[in-house]
């Protein structure tokens, strides 16, 4: 409107002349590398032909930055502080943002009311972008963030076909390496305690477990699969189920160190020696693994590095500059200790 009132050509007129979208023109003007050479040439020619001059005041308003990002964890305080994974993610994110002089807003969402309030906060453009951790498959928040056109990065994927930016680890490989290690040590009745199966991370670790069982030529037995929830109590419940169904089991792959700690307690109460009677492996290689008795064999994922990479990718999404890939999968590594 202001362009027509003052006689100056508008951004929309430049876009129409160049045959591109308004956003492409904006990216060219702001020097973003995410524009093809052909589009840059077309926009440059249209600017020259129309005599377009950017309105600096309008650009300042449109590009206003809060220099703050939100890290969203839809969990309770108790879960946050009991689970080393979240603390390592926070540590990595905060270290990277500190280097970039960007403020971190940690947000826990425990109810639909809190989610609605946070959505309103985002709609008010209080942050430049969002980091999402521990997202379940039915969580609407990633789609809400996308509708608001806010830059976002997920910790992990919702599906194999994830389109959003994310940083994940090789969760299939984690399950496979754990089972390969157990079968290589002569274990033949290997159980698994999964995470909640509405999370893609849990599905992938279960897939890796099944691949390992098949590769070893062992029979698939669903009695050896119990669902947990990434908590210690969930590991306890699942371990009790497994002992009821298959008291002869001789190996357990738990999809997190915290669940492995719960399983270890139940095995001890049942008089099963680790690793003599039952070998035990977890995932994360957290402080929990190192301090268990016996020390826990665990599949290490580089959690703090995941946090750093998430922050790095998000800053790139916000500024439109940088060379980081939008979708990252980091390798995992088995760390062998006394429990297996």
LINTAMO-V122388 format. One record per residue. N is the residue number from 1. RES is the residue in three letters. SS is DSSP state (A for helix, B for strand, O for the rest). BURIAL is # if it has 24 or more other C-alpha atoms within 12 Angstrom, else .. D_FIRST is the distance of its C-alpha to the first C-alpha in Angstrom with 2 decimals. Layout:
[[N & RES & SS & BURIAL & D_FIRST] [N & RES & SS & BURIAL & D_FIRST]]
This chain:
[[1 & UNK & O & . & 0.00] [2 & UNK & A & . & 3.81] [3 & UNK & A & . & 5.37] [4 & UNK & A & . & 5.37] [5 & UNK & A & . & 6.30] [6 & UNK & A & . & 8.81] [7 & UNK & O & . & 9.92] [8 & UNK & O & . & 9.99] [9 & UNK & O & # & 10.06] [10 & UNK & O & # & 8.20] [11 & UNK & A & # & 10.57] [12 & UNK & A & # & 10.21] [13 & UNK & A & # & 11.30] [14 & UNK & A & # & 14.05] [15 & UNK & A & # & 15.15] [16 & UNK & A & . & 15.43] [17 & UNK & A & # & 17.39] [18 & UNK & A & # & 19.58] [19 & UNK & O & . & 20.21] [20 & UNK & O & # & 19.65] [21 & UNK & O & . & 17.64] [22 & UNK & A & . & 14.72] [23 & UNK & A & . & 17.43] [24 & UNK & A & # & 19.70] [25 & UNK & A & # & 17.42] [26 & UNK & A & # & 17.05] [27 & UNK & A & # & 20.83] [28 & UNK & A & # & 21.58] [29 & UNK & A & # & 19.68] [30 & UNK & O & . & 21.49] [31 & UNK & O & . & 24.79] [32 & UNK & O & # & 25.65] [33 & UNK & O & . & 28.85] [34 & UNK & O & # & 27.87] [35 & UNK & O & # & 26.43] [36 & UNK & O & . & 28.67] [37 & UNK & A & . & 29.58] [38 & UNK & A & . & 28.43] [39 & UNK & A & # & 24.87] [40 & UNK & A & # & 24.86] [41 & UNK & A & . & 26.05] [42 & UNK & A & # & 23.49] [43 & UNK & A & # & 20.55] [44 & UNK & A & # & 22.25] [45 & UNK & A & . & 22.74] [46 & UNK & A & # & 19.15] [47 & UNK & A & # & 18.05] [48 & UNK & A & . & 20.82] [49 & UNK & A & . & 20.11] [50 & UNK & A & # & 16.42] [51 & UNK & O & . & 17.11] [52 & UNK & O & # & 14.59] [53 & UNK & O & . & 15.09] [54 & UNK & O & # & 14.19] [55 & UNK & O & . & 12.60] [56 & UNK & A & . & 15.80] [57 & UNK & A & . & 14.86] [58 & UNK & A & . & 12.23] [59 & UNK & A & . & 14.96] [60 & UNK & A & . & 17.54] [61 & UNK & A & . & 15.94] [62 & UNK & A & . & 15.31] [63 & UNK & O & . & 18.82] [64 & UNK & O & . & 20.54] [65 & UNK & O & . & 24.09] [66 & UNK & O & . & 26.68] [67 & UNK & O & # & 29.51] [68 & UNK & B & # & 31.21] [69 & UNK & B & # & 32.14] [70 & UNK & B & # & 33.94] [71 & UNK & B & # & 37.28] [72 & UNK & B & # & 37.94] [73 & UNK & B & # & 41.52] [74 & UNK & O & # & 42.18] [75 & UNK & O & # & 45.72] [76 & UNK & O & . & 47.82] [77 & UNK & A & . & 48.87] [78 & UNK & A & . & 52.39] [79 & UNK & A & # & 51.34] [80 & UNK & A & # & 49.12] [81 & UNK & A & . & 52.01] [82 & UNK & A & . & 54.70] [83 & UNK & O & # & 53.05] [84 & UNK & A & # & 53.22] [85 & UNK & A & # & 50.63] [86 & UNK & A & # & 47.75] [87 & UNK & A & # & 48.96] [88 & UNK & A & # & 49.14] [89 & UNK & A & # & 45.60] [90 & UNK & A & # & 44.37] [91 & UNK & A & # & 46.45] [92 & UNK & A & # & 44.96] [93 & UNK & A & # & 41.33] [94 & UNK & A & # & 41.76] [95 & UNK & A & # & 43.57] [96 & UNK & A & # & 40.82] [97 & UNK & A & # & 38.03] [98 & UNK & A & . & 40.17] [99 & UNK & A & . & 40.29] [100 & UNK & A & . & 36.46] [101 & UNK & O & . & 36.15] [102 & UNK & O & # & 34.29] [103 & UNK & B & # & 35.27] [104 & UNK & B & # & 36.82] [105 & UNK & B & # & 36.38] [106 & UNK & B & # & 39.27] [107 & UNK & B & # & 38.68] [108 & UNK & B & # & 41.46] [109 & UNK & O & # & 40.61] [110 & UNK & O & . & 43.67] [111 & UNK & O & . & 42.45] [112 & UNK & A & . & 39.73] [113 & UNK & A & . & 38.76] [114 & UNK & A & . & 38.29] [115 & UNK & A & # & 36.26] [116 & UNK & A & . & 33.88] [117 & UNK & A & . & 33.57] [118 & UNK & A & # & 32.87] [119 & UNK & A & # & 30.19] [120 & UNK & A & . & 28.43] [121 & UNK & A & . & 28.90] [122 & UNK & A & # & 27.31] [123 & UNK & A & . & 24.30] [124 & UNK & O & . & 23.77] [125 & UNK & O & # & 23.45] [126 & UNK & O & . & 26.62] [127 & UNK & O & # & 27.85] [128 & UNK & O & # & 26.70] [129 & UNK & B & # & 28.99] [130 & UNK & B & # & 32.00] [131 & UNK & B & # & 35.58] [132 & UNK & B & # & 37.43] [133 & UNK & B & # & 41.25] [134 & UNK & O & # & 43.87] [135 & UNK & O & # & 41.61] [136 & UNK & O & # & 43.50] [137 & UNK & O & . & 42.67] [138 & UNK & O & . & 41.44] [139 & UNK & O & . & 39.25] [140 & UNK & O & . & 35.69] [141 & UNK & A & # & 34.20] [142 & UNK & A & # & 33.44] [143 & UNK & A & . & 31.43] [144 & UNK & A & . & 29.57] [145 & UNK & A & # & 28.69] [146 & UNK & A & . & 27.54] [147 & UNK & A & . & 25.32] [148 & UNK & O & . & 23.68] [149 & UNK & O & . & 23.18] [150 & UNK & O & # & 25.31] [151 & UNK & B & # & 27.66] [152 & UNK & B & # & 31.20] [153 & UNK & B & # & 34.74] [154 & UNK & B & # & 37.68] [155 & UNK & B & # & 41.24] [156 & UNK & O & # & 42.91] [157 & UNK & O & # & 41.81] [158 & UNK & O & # & 41.53] [159 & UNK & O & . & 42.87] [160 & UNK & O & . & 44.05] [161 & UNK & O & . & 40.81] [162 & UNK & O & . & 38.57] [163 & UNK & O & . & 35.11] [164 & UNK & O & # & 33.87] [165 & UNK & B & # & 34.81] [166 & UNK & B & # & 38.29] [167 & UNK & B & # & 41.40] [168 & UNK & B & # & 44.65] [169 & UNK & B & # & 48.35] [170 & UNK & O & # & 50.83] [171 & UNK & A & # & 51.95] [172 & UNK & A & # & 53.89] [173 & UNK & A & # & 55.74] [174 & UNK & A & # & 56.48] [175 & UNK & A & # & 58.28] [176 & UNK & A & # & 60.04] [177 & UNK & A & # & 61.37] [178 & UNK & A & # & 62.68] [179 & UNK & A & # & 64.62] [180 & UNK & A & # & 65.86] [181 & UNK & A & # & 67.28] [182 & UNK & A & # & 68.99] [183 & UNK & A & # & 70.52] [184 & UNK & A & . & 71.60] [185 & UNK & O & . & 73.55] [186 & UNK & O & . & 75.31] [187 & UNK & O & # & 73.37] [188 & UNK & O & # & 73.39] [189 & UNK & O & # & 72.20] [190 & UNK & B & # & 68.77] [191 & UNK & B & # & 66.45] [192 & UNK & B & # & 62.78] [193 & UNK & B & # & 60.76] [194 & UNK & B & # & 57.17] [195 & UNK & O & # & 54.00] [196 & UNK & O & # & 52.06] [197 & UNK & O & # & 51.55] [198 & UNK & O & . & 48.03] [199 & UNK & O & # & 47.09] [200 & UNK & A & # & 46.94] [201 & UNK & A & # & 48.74] [202 & UNK & A & # & 51.72] [203 & UNK & A & # & 51.76] [204 & UNK & A & # & 51.85] [205 & UNK & A & # & 54.70] [206 & UNK & A & # & 56.60] [207 & UNK & A & # & 56.08] [208 & UNK & A & # & 57.49] [209 & UNK & A & # & 60.47] [210 & UNK & A & # & 61.18] [211 & UNK & A & # & 60.98] [212 & UNK & A & # & 63.52] [213 & UNK & A & # & 65.84] [214 & UNK & A & . & 65.74] [215 & UNK & A & . & 66.29] [216 & UNK & O & # & 69.35] [217 & UNK & O & . & 70.79] [218 & UNK & O & . & 70.82] [219 & UNK & O & . & 70.46] [220 & UNK & O & . & 67.15] [221 & UNK & O & . & 67.94] [222 & UNK & A & . & 65.26] [223 & UNK & A & # & 67.66] [224 & UNK & A & # & 66.84] [225 & UNK & B & # & 63.10] [226 & UNK & B & # & 61.95] [227 & UNK & B & # & 58.43] [228 & UNK & O & # & 57.49] [229 & UNK & O & # & 54.34] [230 & UNK & O & # & 54.33] [231 & UNK & O & # & 56.17] [232 & UNK & A & # & 59.78] [233 & UNK & A & # & 60.78] [234 & UNK & A & # & 59.24] [235 & UNK & A & # & 61.41] [236 & UNK & A & # & 64.44] [237 & UNK & A & # & 63.90] [238 & UNK & A & # & 63.36] [239 & UNK & A & # & 66.44] [240 & UNK & A & # & 68.60] [241 & UNK & A & # & 67.46] [242 & UNK & A & # & 68.32] [243 & UNK & A & # & 71.77] [244 & UNK & A & . & 72.50] [245 & UNK & A & . & 71.60] [246 & UNK & O & . & 73.00] [247 & UNK & O & . & 75.37] [248 & UNK & O & . & 76.48] [249 & UNK & O & # & 73.15] [250 & UNK & O & # & 73.56] [251 & UNK & B & # & 70.02] [252 & UNK & B & # & 66.62] [253 & UNK & B & # & 63.17] [254 & UNK & B & # & 60.84] [255 & UNK & O & # & 57.11] [256 & UNK & O & # & 56.70] [257 & UNK & A & # & 59.03] [258 & UNK & A & # & 58.57] [259 & UNK & A & # & 59.76] [260 & UNK & A & # & 62.59] [261 & UNK & A & # & 63.68] [262 & UNK & A & # & 63.94] [263 & UNK & A & # & 65.85] [264 & UNK & A & # & 68.17] [265 & UNK & A & # & 69.13] [266 & UNK & A & # & 70.02] [267 & UNK & A & # & 72.04] [268 & UNK & A & . & 73.98] [269 & UNK & A & . & 74.71] [270 & UNK & O & . & 75.95] [271 & UNK & O & . & 78.30] [272 & UNK & O & # & 76.49] [273 & UNK & O & # & 76.68] [274 & UNK & O & # & 73.71] [275 & UNK & O & # & 74.03] [276 & UNK & O & . & 77.63] [277 & UNK & O & # & 77.03] [278 & UNK & O & # & 73.25] [279 & UNK & B & # & 71.01] [280 & UNK & B & # & 67.53] [281 & UNK & B & # & 64.22] [282 & UNK & B & # & 60.79] [283 & UNK & B & # & 57.33] [284 & UNK & B & # & 55.34] [285 & UNK & O & # & 58.22] [286 & UNK & O & # & 57.31] [287 & UNK & A & # & 59.52] [288 & UNK & A & # & 60.86] [289 & UNK & A & # & 62.39] [290 & UNK & A & # & 64.06] [291 & UNK & A & . & 65.55] [292 & UNK & O & # & 66.93] [293 & UNK & O & . & 70.67] [294 & UNK & O & # & 71.26] [295 & UNK & O & # & 68.21] [296 & UNK & O & # & 65.77] [297 & UNK & B & # & 65.13] [298 & UNK & B & # & 61.36] [299 & UNK & B & # & 58.67] [300 & UNK & B & # & 56.52] [301 & UNK & B & # & 52.78] [302 & UNK & O & # & 51.01] [303 & UNK & A & # & 49.14] [304 & UNK & A & # & 48.08] [305 & UNK & A & # & 46.90] [306 & UNK & A & # & 44.90] [307 & UNK & A & # & 43.12] [308 & UNK & A & # & 42.45] [309 & UNK & A & # & 41.13] [310 & UNK & A & # & 38.84] [311 & UNK & A & # & 37.29] [312 & UNK & A & # & 37.07] [313 & UNK & A & # & 35.35] [314 & UNK & A & # & 32.85] [315 & UNK & A & # & 31.97] [316 & UNK & A & # & 31.47] [317 & UNK & A & # & 29.19] [318 & UNK & A & # & 27.09] [319 & UNK & A & # & 26.85] [320 & UNK & O & # & 26.91] [321 & UNK & O & . & 29.89] [322 & UNK & O & . & 33.63] [323 & UNK & O & . & 36.36] [324 & UNK & O & . & 37.57] [325 & UNK & O & . & 37.86] [326 & UNK & O & # & 35.75] [327 & UNK & B & # & 38.86] [328 & UNK & B & # & 42.10] [329 & UNK & B & # & 45.62] [330 & UNK & B & # & 48.16] [331 & UNK & O & . & 51.92] [332 & UNK & B & # & 54.48] [333 & UNK & B & # & 58.08] [334 & UNK & B & # & 61.20] [335 & UNK & B & # & 62.94] [336 & UNK & O & # & 66.55] [337 & UNK & O & # & 68.37] [338 & UNK & O & . & 71.41] [339 & UNK & O & # & 70.07] [340 & UNK & O & # & 70.14]]
